[in-house]
Amino acid sequence: MSTRFWSGSSGCVKETDAVESARPFRTQAARTPIQGDRIGEALVVLLVLLCIMWPAELPIVMFLHGVVRPVVGEAYLLVAHGALLTFVSLAALAVRGARLPHGSGDWRWWAASCVGYLTVGIAPLAVSAITGVDTQITYQEFVFGYIAPVAFIAAALSLSARDQQRLWTAFYLGWVAFLAGSVVMLGIAWRAANDSLPGFASAPFAQQVIMWRFTLGEPWNLYGVTMGNANKLSNNLVMFLLMSRSLLTLEGPSRGRRRILLCFWALAVVTLIVMFSRAAMLLLPLVIAASGVIGELSGASRRLVLATACCSIAAVAVTAPEIFDYLFAAKYLPQADADPLGTLGDRFAQWSQLLDFFSEHAKESIIGLGTSGYGMRFFNSPEPGTHNTFLDLWTQAGIFSPLILLGTIASIGLQVFVGAKSVRRKTVVAAGLFAIVLLMTREHSFSYLYVTSLGGLCFVVLIYACVAPDPEAMAGRYGPSAIGGCEESL
């Protein structure tokens, strides 16, 4: 029996010539890998569908909570997006086995980052059991915010570059569909604001934009109900804008994926303006520069976009200076005093109160209060957090939890310099780490309301990017024909 390797469109293919092909049971033996391929392809199709649905996971789970939960109880969570994503991803891993693209990174660093992130999610399970708080939301947060995104990237890496590209294309196509649909909701809710919000109809447009942000939690605002928390959605959009070009060019450039990329950018930027999250808006210039999206535009298109942006900014500065008053000074009413810190001032006071509590309670500062312990102790509700990811982790599982997260961030940073990566990939990952850390110090949840997983993916996608296929690096190292090259097993 002879074995040889040859380069195929989806990587290195192993071809075996069996002399004993005429032996009995040949048909039965050959059927197993075919069946395995069919199961594997079916799982890939399911992952593609879940990627399309991923941006709409919050309204989906809200629908399940309102319609299915009264019938089946908490079992409705088993068909929530994050749970289905976990099941399918683990099944894909079991069928295909974990693999890493050849030459793009060191799997030991990748594994260390995944283990560190999962450890951050596991720690509150033990602490919540010890402190006696509600452990259901602890398990929910662990599955949706930690297990689901890690299982997904591991499953994605078990696929060929072509199939990985299918997943991310579906993911961004889902974003385009979700954001396009939200425009309809925006029009309906904006008209409702004229009737439901006093003074809204008569206010100048710039003031309406600022006032709008504070109505997203109102029950009449269908747009806010659909989109969820403005800050958290803006965080997600910032991270996926930054990663968009890298994730949509795993197999090199494509005209179809370029259209998806540009549509996503247009809709996402409009959504960020509507949400008007200050931190996200201030990070947008970094995202534009580091993502490489400008490279997708021709010279004339770049000049047109730059001219339009400059004219728009100048027009806003002249006709609606209130926008800049809010953006840079958090002044949302003409008669209000400027405060560049905005709500950070209130959060500093909140954080100071928490630090005072920990200084007086050494045991709690070491082991934490459990997942919902902070909210129950200070607000008599399990949902409130500290508006700071690192402090949230401290309250959940003690001082070592944020330290482990910092170690995980450091390991991702070190991966940037390991393996064959293009300058663009290094720039994107480094900028992503900078952005996610800033967002964590302000407000970011790995699992919003303990039932979503996009927040976790925002972090985990940086781990993925360190080892994902990098056509620019492969072309520079082995020539253009190396794109889509071999994979090596873990």
Buried (B, 14 or more C-beta within 10 A) or exposed (E): EEEEEEEBEBBEEEEEEEEEEEEEEEEEEEEEEEEEEEBBEBBBEBBBBBBBBBBBBBBBBBEBBEEBBEEEEEEBBEBBBBBBBBBBBBBBBEBBEBBBBBBBBBBEBBBBBBBBBBBBBBBBBBBBEEBEBBBBBBBBBBBBBBBBBBBBBBBBBBBBBBBBBBBBBBBBBBBBBBBEBBEEBBEEBBEBBEEBBEEBEEBEEBBBBBBBBEBBEBEBBBBBBBBBBBBBBBBBBBBBBBBBBBBBBBBBEBEEBBEBBBBBBEBBBBBBBBBBBBBBBEBBEBBBEBBBBEEBBEEEEEEEBEEEEEEEEEEBEEEBEBBBBBBBBBBBEEEEEEEEEBBBEEBEEBBEEBEEBBEEEEEBBEBBBBBBBBBBBBEEEBEBBBBBBBBBBBBBBBEBBBBBBBBBBEBBBBBBEBBBBBEBBBBBBBBBBBBBBBBBBBBBBBBBBBBBBBBBBBBBBBBBBBBBBBBBBBBBEEEEEBBBBBBEEE
